[in-house]
Amino acid sequence: MPQQRSTFDDILIQTEERAARAPLAKRKWLTFDNVFISFSISFSIGFLVFAYCVSLIDPEYFNRRVLATMRPAEVDTVRTGSVEAEQALMASAMPAPRIVRARDPVPADYQIITVFDREAILATEDELMRVKVGSVAPGLGQILAIDQTEKGLVVRTAEATLRSDEN
């Protein structure tokens, strides 16, 4: 008997004919794997939609949740140089730098350079100083108000009122 040569296509057709397959209508689609994968995908999409909606409604929600679970560290207030709560409230005023001078400046020595966000840059002949309401500047005392008006910049202090005309 002579040997018959088969092509790859013939072998593939013979293999498919021998394989026992159930018709598509009789296959079991509700297997555990399919149900598990469908549930996992649905749950993941649902969670992502929930998280996205929560972050749109309240952007700080997740930050508050994380911070609420954190325990405060035990900090030695002496080593860290912490201040008492009363002093912390008073610390909102930005102090003017203390410099050793030949003589203390007088109000006539100061010029207003600029005013921004309720803060001011003041200049004397020798130095620049950034102050805000509550700060103490040498020769001026405590800064009481910082304003920007149509006529120019105004810094009111305990000792004097500085004005600059905008031209």
C-alpha positions in Angstrom: 0.0 0.0 0.0 1.5 3.3 -1.1 1.8 6.0 1.5 -0.5 8.9 1.0 1.0 12.4 1.6 -1.3 14.7 3.5 -1.1 18.5 3.5 -1.4 20.5 6.7 -4.9 21.6 5.7 -6.0 17.9 5.4 -4.7 17.1 8.8 -6.4 20.1 10.4 -9.8 19.1 8.8 -9.4 15.5 10.0 -8.6 16.7 13.5 -11.6 19.0 13.7 -13.9 16.2 12.4 -12.7 13.8 15.1 -13.0 16.3 18.0 -16.2 15.9 19.9 -17.7 19.3 20.3 -21.0 20.3 21.8 -23.1 22.7 19.6 -22.9 26.3 20.6 -26.4 26.3 22.1 -25.5 23.5 24.5 -22.2 25.0 25.9 -22.3 26.0 29.5 -21.7 29.8 29.7 -22.4 30.1 33.4 -19.3 28.4 34.6 -17.5 29.5 37.8 -14.7 31.2 35.9 -17.1 33.3 33.7 -19.2 34.3 36.7 -16.1 35.2 38.8 -14.5 37.3 36.0 -17.8 39.1 35.3 -18.3 39.9 39.0 -14.7 41.1 39.4 -15.0 43.4 36.4 -18.4 44.8 37.5 -17.2 45.3 41.1 -14.0 47.1 39.9 -15.9 49.4 37.6 -18.5 50.1 40.3 -15.8 51.0 42.8 -14.0 53.3 40.4 -17.2 55.1 39.6 -18.0 55.4 43.3 -14.5 56.8 44.1 -14.7 59.2 41.2 -18.2 60.5 42.2 -17.1 61.0 45.8 -14.0 62.9 44.8 -16.1 65.2 42.6 -18.6 65.9 45.4 -16.0 66.3 48.2 -12.4 66.5 46.9 -10.9 66.3 50.4 -12.9 63.3 51.5 -10.1 60.7 51.1 -7.5 63.0 52.6 -9.6 63.5 55.7 -10.1 59.7 56.0 -6.4 59.0 55.8 -5.5 61.8 58.2 -8.1 60.6 60.7 -6.5 57.2 60.9 -3.0 58.5 61.5 -1.9 58.6 65.1 -0.1 61.8 66.3 3.6 61.1 66.9 4.8 61.5 70.4 6.9 64.6 70.0 9.1 66.0 72.7 8.2 69.7 72.8 11.5 70.7 74.5 13.6 69.1 71.8 11.6 70.4 68.9 11.4 74.0 70.2 7.6 74.0 70.2 5.8 77.0 71.6 2.7 77.1 73.7 -0.7 77.4 72.0 -1.1 81.1 73.2 2.2 82.0 71.6 1.3 80.2 68.5 -1.7 82.4 68.0 0.4 85.5 68.4 2.9 84.2 65.9 0.8 85.1 63.0 2.5 88.6 62.9 5.7 88.4 60.9 8.5 89.9 62.9 10.8 92.5 61.3 14.5 91.4 61.3 16.7 92.8 64.1 19.9 94.4 62.8 22.6 96.1 64.8 22.6 99.7 63.6 24.7 102.8 64.3 21.4 104.6 65.1 17.8 103.5 65.0 15.8 104.7 62.0 13.2 107.4 62.4 9.9 107.4 60.4 11.4 109.9 57.9 14.0 107.3 56.9 11.5 104.8 55.6 10.1 104.5 52.0 7.3 102.2 50.9 8.6 100.0 48.0 5.5 97.9 47.4 2.4 96.6 49.0 0.9 93.1 48.3 -1.5 90.8 50.1 -1.6 93.0 53.3 2.2 93.0 53.4 4.6 95.7 52.6 8.3 96.1 51.7 9.8 99.1 53.4 13.3 100.5 52.8 15.7 102.6 54.7 19.1 103.8 53.4 20.7 100.6 54.7 18.1 97.8 54.6 14.9 96.3 53.2 12.3 95.0 55.5 9.1 92.9 54.8 6.3 93.7 57.3 2.7 92.9 57.8 0.0 94.0 60.2 1.2 93.2 63.7 4.9 93.4 62.9 7.1 95.7 64.8 9.6 97.9 62.8 12.3 99.9 64.5 11.5 103.5 64.6 7.9 102.9 63.5 6.5 100.7 66.2 3.8 98.2 65.5 2.3 98.1 62.0 -1.4 98.8 62.4 -2.7 98.8 58.8 -1.4 98.4 55.2 -3.5 99.8 52.4 -3.4 100.5 48.7 -5.6 103.4 47.7 -6.2 105.3 44.5 -3.8 108.0 45.7 -1.0 105.6 46.6 0.3 103.2 49.2 -0.3 103.8 52.9 1.3 102.1 55.9 -0.1 103.1 59.3 2.1 102.4 62.3 2.0 103.3 66.0 4.5 106.1 65.5 3.7 107.5 62.0 1.8 107.0 58.8 3.9 106.4 55.7 2.5 107.4 52.3 3.8 107.0 48.8 2.3 108.7 45.8 1.9 106.5 42.7 2.6 108.6 39.6 
